[in-house]
Amino acid sequence: MAGDAGRGQSVIVWAIAEGRSVAAAVDRYLTGSTNLPAPVGPTDRPLAA
């Protein structure tokens, strides 16, 4: 996977965080607000190793 080269072993952690952010965005879109956490933003970058 190409993403592994940029994010290394943290790819799983980022996938979970991005999935939670998507769930919060969908909830916000459908209901107008959300109480779900959105741990990462669409332009966030992983920390440098």
N, CA, C and O atoms as a Tripos MOL2 file, in Angstrom:
@<TRIPOS>MOLECULE
protein
  196   195    49     0     0
PROTEIN
NO_CHARGES

@<TRIPOS>ATOM
      1 N           0.8420   -1.1780    0.0000 N.3       1 MET1
      2 CA          0.0000    0.0000    0.0000 C.3       1 MET1
      3 C           0.8900    1.2460    0.0000 C.2       1 MET1
      4 O           1.8720    1.3040    0.7410 O.2       1 MET1
      5 N           0.5630    2.2140   -0.8040 N.am      2 ALA2
      6 CA          1.3740    3.4290   -0.9210 C.3       2 ALA2
      7 C           1.3770    4.2380    0.3720 C.2       2 ALA2
      8 O           2.3820    4.8750    0.6870 O.2       2 ALA2
      9 N           0.2950    4.2300    1.1190 N.am      3 GLY3
     10 CA          0.2160    4.9950    2.3570 C.3       3 GLY3
     11 C           1.1980    4.5120    3.4150 C.2       3 GLY3
     12 O           1.6070    5.2880    4.2790 O.2       3 GLY3
     13 N           1.5780    3.2500    3.3590 N.am      4 ASP4
     14 CA          2.5230    2.7080    4.3320 C.3       4 ASP4
     15 C           3.8690    3.4100    4.2700 C.2       4 ASP4
     16 O           4.5440    3.5470    5.2900 O.2       4 ASP4
     17 N           4.2620    3.8530    3.0940 N.am      5 ALA5
     18 CA          5.5540    4.5220    2.9610 C.3       5 ALA5
     19 C           5.5710    5.8530    3.6890 C.2       5 ALA5
     20 O           6.6030    6.2410    4.2370 O.2       5 ALA5
     21 N           4.4640    6.5530    3.7070 N.am      6 GLY6
     22 CA          4.4050    7.8630    4.3590 C.3       6 GLY6
     23 C           4.0730    7.7920    5.8340 C.2       6 GLY6
     24 O           4.5460    8.6160    6.6150 O.2       6 GLY6
     25 N           3.2710    6.8250    6.2240 N.am      7 ARG7
     26 CA          2.8110    6.7460    7.6100 C.3       7 ARG7
     27 C           3.4170    5.5850    8.3870 C.2       7 ARG7
     28 O           3.2830    5.5270    9.6100 O.2       7 ARG7
     29 N           4.0600    4.6900    7.7210 N.am      8 GLY8
     30 CA          4.7070    3.5830    8.4120 C.3       8 GLY8
     31 C           3.7320    2.7210    9.1910 C.2       8 GLY8
     32 O           2.6140    2.4720    8.7390 O.2       8 GLY8
     33 N           4.1540    2.2690   10.3550 N.am      9 GLN9
     34 CA          3.3540    1.3540   11.1540 C.3       9 GLN9
     35 C           2.1310    2.0010   11.7830 C.2       9 GLN9
     36 O           1.2440    1.2960   12.2650 O.2       9 GLN9
     37 N           2.0630    3.3150   11.7900 N.am     10 SER10
     38 CA          0.9220    3.9830   12.4060 C.3      10 SER10
     39 C          -0.2940    4.0060   11.4840 C.2      10 SER10
     40 O          -1.3020    4.6270   11.8210 O.2      10 SER10
     41 N          -0.2240    3.3460   10.3310 N.am     11 VAL11
     42 CA         -1.3190    3.3880    9.3650 C.3      11 VAL11
     43 C          -2.6280    2.8810    9.9740 C.2      11 VAL11
     44 O          -3.6920    3.4130    9.6580 O.2      11 VAL11
     45 N          -2.5740    1.8760   10.8320 N.am     12 ILE12
     46 CA         -3.7840    1.3430   11.4590 C.3      12 ILE12
     47 C          -4.3890    2.3730   12.4090 C.2      12 ILE12
     48 O          -5.6010    2.5860   12.4070 O.2      12 ILE12
     49 N          -3.5600    3.0030   13.2070 N.am     13 VAL13
     50 CA         -4.0410    4.0230   14.1430 C.3      13 VAL13
     51 C          -4.6900    5.1710   13.3830 C.2      13 VAL13
     52 O          -5.7510    5.6590   13.7740 O.2      13 VAL13
     53 N          -4.0520    5.6030   12.2920 N.am     14 TRP14
     54 CA         -4.6150    6.6800   11.4780 C.3      14 TRP14
     55 C          -5.9250    6.2480   10.8230 C.2      14 TRP14
     56 O          -6.8530    7.0510   10.7280 O.2      14 TRP14
     57 N          -6.0200    5.0100   10.3720 N.am     15 ALA15
     58 CA         -7.2500    4.5260    9.7450 C.3      15 ALA15
     59 C          -8.4170    4.5730   10.7260 C.2      15 ALA15
     60 O          -9.5240    4.9630   10.3550 O.2      15 ALA15
     61 N          -8.1780    4.1830   11.9650 N.am     16 ILE16
     62 CA         -9.2230    4.2310   12.9930 C.3      16 ILE16
     63 C          -9.6330    5.6710   13.2710 C.2      16 ILE16
     64 O         -10.8230    5.9800   13.3340 O.2      16 ILE16
     65 N          -8.6530    6.5490   13.4370 N.am     17 ALA17
     66 CA         -8.9440    7.9530   13.7180 C.3      17 ALA17
     67 C          -9.7020    8.6050   12.5610 C.2      17 ALA17
     68 O         -10.6420    9.3680   12.7830 O.2      17 ALA17
     69 N          -9.2930    8.3050   11.3310 N.am     18 GLU18
     70 CA         -9.9770    8.8740   10.1720 C.3      18 GLU18
     71 C         -11.3930    8.3280   10.0520 C.2      18 GLU18
     72 O         -12.3040    9.0620    9.6690 O.2      18 GLU18
     73 N         -11.5940    7.0640   10.3700 N.am     19 GLY19
     74 CA        -12.9400    6.4820   10.3640 C.3      19 GLY19
     75 C         -13.8440    7.1530   11.3760 C.2      19 GLY19
     76 O         -15.0140    7.4070   11.0900 O.2      19 GLY19
     77 N         -13.3200    7.4430   12.5540 N.am     20 ARG20
     78 CA        -14.1080    8.1460   13.5770 C.3      20 ARG20
     79 C         -14.4440    9.5610   13.1250 C.2      20 ARG20
     80 O         -15.5450   10.0490   13.3800 O.2      20 ARG20
     81 N         -13.5150   10.2130   12.4640 N.am     21 SER21
     82 CA        -13.7700   11.5650   11.9580 C.3      21 SER21
     83 C         -14.8560   11.5500   10.8850 C.2      21 SER21
     84 O         -15.7020   12.4430   10.8390 O.2      21 SER21
     85 N         -14.8280   10.5350   10.0230 N.am     22 VAL22
     86 CA        -15.8650   10.4120    8.9970 C.3      22 VAL22
     87 C         -17.2260   10.1810    9.6410 C.2      22 VAL22
     88 O         -18.2210   10.7730    9.2210 O.2      22 VAL22
     89 N         -17.2750    9.3310   10.6520 N.am     23 ALA23
     90 CA        -18.5410    9.0770   11.3400 C.3      23 ALA23
     91 C         -19.0920   10.3610   11.9590 C.2      23 ALA23
     92 O         -20.2950   10.6110   11.8940 O.2      23 ALA23
     93 N         -18.2280   11.1710   12.5540 N.am     24 ALA24
     94 CA        -18.6660   12.4380   13.1470 C.3      24 ALA24
     95 C         -19.1730   13.3850   12.0730 C.2      24 ALA24
     96 O         -20.1760   14.0690   12.2740 O.2      24 ALA24
     97 N         -18.4880   13.4310   10.9310 N.am     25 ALA25
     98 CA        -18.9090   14.3120    9.8370 C.3      25 ALA25
     99 C         -20.2560   13.8860    9.2670 C.2      25 ALA25
    100 O         -21.1010   14.7350    8.9840 O.2      25 ALA25
    101 N         -20.4670   12.5950    9.0960 N.am     26 VAL26
    102 CA        -21.7420   12.0940    8.5860 C.3      26 VAL26
    103 C         -22.8580   12.3970    9.5900 C.2      26 VAL26
    104 O         -23.9390   12.8380    9.2010 O.2      26 VAL26
    105 N         -22.6020   12.1650   10.8540 N.am     27 ASP27
    106 CA        -23.5920   12.4630   11.8900 C.3      27 ASP27
    107 C         -23.9450   13.9520   11.8820 C.2      27 ASP27
    108 O         -25.1170   14.3180   11.9660 O.2      27 ASP27
    109 N         -22.9260   14.8040   11.7810 N.am     28 ARG28
    110 CA        -23.1490   16.2530   11.7340 C.3      28 ARG28
    111 C         -23.9710   16.6390   10.5070 C.2      28 ARG28
    112 O         -24.8650   17.4810   10.5960 O.2      28 ARG28
    113 N         -23.6730   16.0300    9.3680 N.am     29 TYR29
    114 CA        -24.3790   16.3240    8.1250 C.3      29 TYR29
    115 C         -25.8480   15.9030    8.2160 C.2      29 TYR29
    116 O         -26.7400   16.6450    7.8020 O.2      29 TYR29
    117 N         -26.0900   14.7140    8.7580 N.am     30 LEU30
    118 CA        -27.4490   14.1850    8.7980 C.3      30 LEU30
    119 C         -28.3140   14.8010    9.8950 C.2      30 LEU30
    120 O         -29.5190   14.9710    9.7140 O.2      30 LEU30
    121 N         -27.7090   15.1310   11.0170 N.am     31 THR31
    122 CA        -28.5080   15.6110   12.1550 C.3      31 THR31
    123 C         -28.2910   17.0810   12.4830 C.2      31 THR31
    124 O         -29.0550   17.6610   13.2550 O.2      31 THR31
    125 N         -27.2640   17.6880   11.9110 N.am     32 GLY32
    126 CA        -26.9920   19.0990   12.1760 C.3      32 GLY32
    127 C         -25.9910   19.3300   13.2900 C.2      32 GLY32
    128 O         -25.4780   20.4390   13.4420 O.2      32 GLY32
    129 N         -25.7060   18.2940   14.0740 N.am     33 SER33
    130 CA        -24.7000   18.3970   15.1420 C.3      33 SER33
    131 C         -24.2370   16.9820   15.4900 C.2      33 SER33
    132 O         -24.8010   15.9920   15.0220 O.2      33 SER33
    133 N         -23.2010   16.9120   16.3200 N.am     34 THR34
    134 CA        -22.7050   15.5950   16.7210 C.3      34 THR34
    135 C         -22.0500   15.6810   18.0920 C.2      34 THR34
    136 O         -21.5310   16.7250   18.4880 O.2      34 THR34
    137 N         -22.0840   14.5790   18.7970 N.am     35 ASN35
    138 CA        -21.3540   14.4320   20.0560 C.3      35 ASN35
    139 C         -20.1800   13.4780   19.8870 C.2      35 ASN35
    140 O         -19.4530   13.1930   20.8380 O.2      35 ASN35
    141 N         -20.0050   12.9860   18.6520 N.am     36 LEU36
    142 CA        -18.9240   12.0400   18.3810 C.3      36 LEU36
    143 C         -17.5920   12.7750   18.2890 C.2      36 LEU36
    144 O         -17.5400   13.9040   17.8010 O.2      36 LEU36
    145 N         -16.5240   12.1480   18.7500 N.am     37 PRO37
    146 CA        -15.2030   12.7750   18.6350 C.3      37 PRO37
    147 C         -14.7100   12.7370   17.1950 C.2      37 PRO37
    148 O         -14.9850   11.7930   16.4540 O.2      37 PRO37
    149 N         -13.9900   13.7620   16.8200 N.am     38 ALA38
    150 CA        -13.3480   13.8060   15.5050 C.3      38 ALA38
    151 C         -11.8630   14.0290   15.7560 C.2      38 ALA38
    152 O         -11.3970   15.1680   15.7240 O.2      38 ALA38
    153 N         -11.1020   12.9400   16.0080 N.am     39 PRO39
    154 CA         -9.7120   13.0770   16.4410 C.3      39 PRO39
    155 C          -8.7530   13.6800   15.4310 C.2      39 PRO39
    156 O          -7.7120   14.2120   15.8150 O.2      39 PRO39
    157 N          -9.0800   13.6080   14.1520 N.am     40 VAL40
    158 CA         -8.1980   14.1950   13.1400 C.3      40 VAL40
    159 C          -9.0140   15.0010   12.1500 C.2      40 VAL40
    160 O         -10.1600   14.6680   11.8450 O.2      40 VAL40
    161 N          -8.4120   16.0550   11.6590 N.am     41 GLY41
    162 CA         -9.0460   16.8630   10.6350 C.3      41 GLY41
    163 C          -8.6110   16.4260    9.2540 C.2      41 GLY41
    164 O          -7.6530   15.6640    9.1250 O.2      41 GLY41
    165 N          -9.2890   16.8880    8.2190 N.am     42 PRO42
    166 CA         -8.9580   16.4480    6.8730 C.3      42 PRO42
    167 C          -7.5670   16.8540    6.3870 C.2      42 PRO42
    168 O          -7.0460   16.2450    5.4520 O.2      42 PRO42
    169 N          -6.9620   17.8570    6.9920 N.am     43 THR43
    170 CA         -5.6290   18.2810    6.5640 C.3      43 THR43
    171 C          -4.5370   17.9650    7.5770 C.2      43 THR43
    172 O          -3.3950   18.3940    7.4100 O.2      43 THR43
    173 N          -4.8790   17.2110    8.6380 N.am     44 ASP44
    174 CA         -3.8720   16.8420    9.6430 C.3      44 ASP44
    175 C          -2.8310   15.9160    9.0430 C.2      44 ASP44
    176 O          -3.1250   15.1180    8.1540 O.2      44 ASP44
    177 N          -1.6250   16.0330    9.5380 N.am     45 ARG45
    178 CA         -0.5030   15.1830    9.1000 C.3      45 ARG45
    179 C          -0.0150   14.3630   10.2850 C.2      45 ARG45
    180 O          -0.1040   14.8210   11.4240 O.2      45 ARG45
    181 N           0.5000   13.1580   10.0410 N.am     46 PRO46
    182 CA          1.0790   12.3830   11.1340 C.3      46 PRO46
    183 C           2.3360   13.0730   11.6730 C.2      46 PRO46
    184 O           3.0040   13.8210   10.9590 O.2      46 PRO46
    185 N           2.6380   12.8090   12.9310 N.am     47 LEU47
    186 CA          3.8490   13.3510   13.5330 C.3      47 LEU47
    187 C           5.0660   12.7100   12.9040 C.2      47 LEU47
    188 O           5.0440   11.5270   12.5620 O.2      47 LEU47
    189 N           6.1130   13.4740   12.7510 N.am     48 ALA48
    190 CA          7.3570   12.9360   12.1980 C.3      48 ALA48
    191 C           7.9860   11.9840   13.2060 C.2      48 ALA48
    192 O           7.9420   12.2240   14.4130 O.2      48 ALA48
    193 N           8.5570   10.9320   12.7160 N.am     49 ALA49
    194 CA          9.1730    9.9330   13.5970 C.3      49 ALA49
    195 C          10.5100   10.4120   14.0880 C.2      49 ALA49
    196 O          11.1800    9.7060   14.8420 O.2      49 ALA49
@<TRIPOS>BOND
     1     1     2 1
     2     2     3 1
     3     3     4 2
     4     3     5 am
     5     5     6 1
     6     6     7 1
     7     7     8 2
     8     7     9 am
     9     9    10 1
    10    10    11 1
    11    11    12 2
    12    11    13 am
    13    13    14 1
    14    14    15 1
    15    15    16 2
    16    15    17 am
    17    17    18 1
    18    18    19 1
    19    19    20 2
    20    19    21 am
    21    21    22 1
    22    22    23 1
    23    23    24 2
    24    23    25 am
    25    25    26 1
    26    26    27 1
    27    27    28 2
    28    27    29 am
    29    29    30 1
    30    30    31 1
    31    31    32 2
    32    31    33 am
    33    33    34 1
    34    34    35 1
    35    35    36 2
    36    35    37 am
    37    37    38 1
    38    38    39 1
    39    39    40 2
    40    39    41 am
    41    41    42 1
    42    42    43 1
    43    43    44 2
    44    43    45 am
    45    45    46 1
    46    46    47 1
    47    47    48 2
    48    47    49 am
    49    49    50 1
    50    50    51 1
    51    51    52 2
    52    51    53 am
    53    53    54 1
    54    54    55 1
    55    55    56 2
    56    55    57 am
    57    57    58 1
    58    58    59 1
    59    59    60 2
    60    59    61 am
    61    61    62 1
    62    62    63 1
    63    63    64 2
    64    63    65 am
    65    65    66 1
    66    66    67 1
    67    67    68 2
    68    67    69 am
    69    69    70 1
    70    70    71 1
    71    71    72 2
    72    71    73 am
    73    73    74 1
    74    74    75 1
    75    75    76 2
    76    75    77 am
    77    77    78 1
    78    78    79 1
    79    79    80 2
    80    79    81 am
    81    81    82 1
    82    82    83 1
    83    83    84 2
    84    83    85 am
    85    85    86 1
    86    86    87 1
    87    87    88 2
    88    87    89 am
    89    89    90 1
    90    90    91 1
    91    91    92 2
    92    91    93 am
    93    93    94 1
    94    94    95 1
    95    95    96 2
    96    95    97 am
    97    97    98 1
    98    98    99 1
    99    99   100 2
   100    99   101 am
   101   101   102 1
   102   102   103 1
   103   103   104 2
   104   103   105 am
   105   105   106 1
   106   106   107 1
   107   107   108 2
   108   107   109 am
   109   109   110 1
   110   110   111 1
   111   111   112 2
   112   111   113 am
   113   113   114 1
   114   114   115 1
   115   115   116 2
   116   115   117 am
   117   117   118 1
   118   118   119 1
   119   119   120 2
   120   119   121 am
   121   121   122 1
   122   122   123 1
   123   123   124 2
   124   123   125 am
   125   125   126 1
   126   126   127 1
   127   127   128 2
   128   127   129 am
   129   129   130 1
   130   130   131 1
   131   131   132 2
   132   131   133 am
   133   133   134 1
   134   134   135 1
   135   135   136 2
   136   135   137 am
   137   137   138 1
   138   138   139 1
   139   139   140 2
   140   139   141 am
   141   141   142 1
   142   142   143 1
   143   143   144 2
   144   143   145 am
   145   145   146 1
   146   146   147 1
   147   147   148 2
   148   147   149 am
   149   149   150 1
   150   150   151 1
   151   151   152 2
   152   151   153 am
   153   153   154 1
   154   154   155 1
   155   155   156 2
   156   155   157 am
   157   157   158 1
   158   158   159 1
   159   159   160 2
   160   159   161 am
   161   161   162 1
   162   162   163 1
   163   163   164 2
   164   163   165 am
   165   165   166 1
   166   166   167 1
   167   167   168 2
   168   167   169 am
   169   169   170 1
   170   170   171 1
   171   171   172 2
   172   171   173 am
   173   173   174 1
   174   174   175 1
   175   175   176 2
   176   175   177 am
   177   177   178 1
   178   178   179 1
   179   179   180 2
   180   179   181 am
   181   181   182 1
   182   182   183 1
   183   183   184 2
   184   183   185 am
   185   185   186 1
   186   186   187 1
   187   187   188 2
   188   187   189 am
   189   189   190 1
   190   190   191 1
   191   191   192 2
   192   191   193 am
   193   193   194 1
   194   194   195 1
   195   195   196 2
@<TRIPOS>SUBSTRUCTURE
     1 MET1         2 RESIDUE 1 A MET
     2 ALA2         6 RESIDUE 1 A ALA
     3 GLY3        10 RESIDUE 1 A GLY
     4 ASP4        14 RESIDUE 1 A ASP
     5 ALA5        18 RESIDUE 1 A ALA
     6 GLY6        22 RESIDUE 1 A GLY
     7 ARG7        26 RESIDUE 1 A ARG
     8 GLY8        30 RESIDUE 1 A GLY
     9 GLN9        34 RESIDUE 1 A GLN
    10 SER10       38 RESIDUE 1 A SER
    11 VAL11       42 RESIDUE 1 A VAL
    12 ILE12       46 RESIDUE 1 A ILE
    13 VAL13       50 RESIDUE 1 A VAL
    14 TRP14       54 RESIDUE 1 A TRP
    15 ALA15       58 RESIDUE 1 A ALA
    16 ILE16       62 RESIDUE 1 A ILE
    17 ALA17       66 RESIDUE 1 A ALA
    18 GLU18       70 RESIDUE 1 A GLU
    19 GLY19       74 RESIDUE 1 A GLY
    20 ARG20       78 RESIDUE 1 A ARG
    21 SER21       82 RESIDUE 1 A SER
    22 VAL22       86 RESIDUE 1 A VAL
    23 ALA23       90 RESIDUE 1 A ALA
    24 ALA24       94 RESIDUE 1 A ALA
    25 ALA25       98 RESIDUE 1 A ALA
    26 VAL26      102 RESIDUE 1 A VAL
    27 ASP27      106 RESIDUE 1 A ASP
    28 ARG28      110 RESIDUE 1 A ARG
    29 TYR29      114 RESIDUE 1 A TYR
    30 LEU30      118 RESIDUE 1 A LEU
    31 THR31      122 RESIDUE 1 A THR
    32 GLY32      126 RESIDUE 1 A GLY
    33 SER33      130 RESIDUE 1 A SER
    34 THR34      134 RESIDUE 1 A THR
    35 ASN35      138 RESIDUE 1 A ASN
    36 LEU36      142 RESIDUE 1 A LEU
    37 PRO37      146 RESIDUE 1 A PRO
    38 ALA38      150 RESIDUE 1 A ALA
    39 PRO39      154 RESIDUE 1 A PRO
    40 VAL40      158 RESIDUE 1 A VAL
    41 GLY41      162 RESIDUE 1 A GLY
    42 PRO42      166 RESIDUE 1 A PRO
    43 THR43      170 RESIDUE 1 A THR
    44 ASP44      174 RESIDUE 1 A ASP
    45 ARG45      178 RESIDUE 1 A ARG
    46 PRO46      182 RESIDUE 1 A PRO
    47 LEU47      186 RESIDUE 1 A LEU
    48 ALA48      190 RESIDUE 1 A ALA
    49 ALA49      194 RESIDUE 1 A ALA
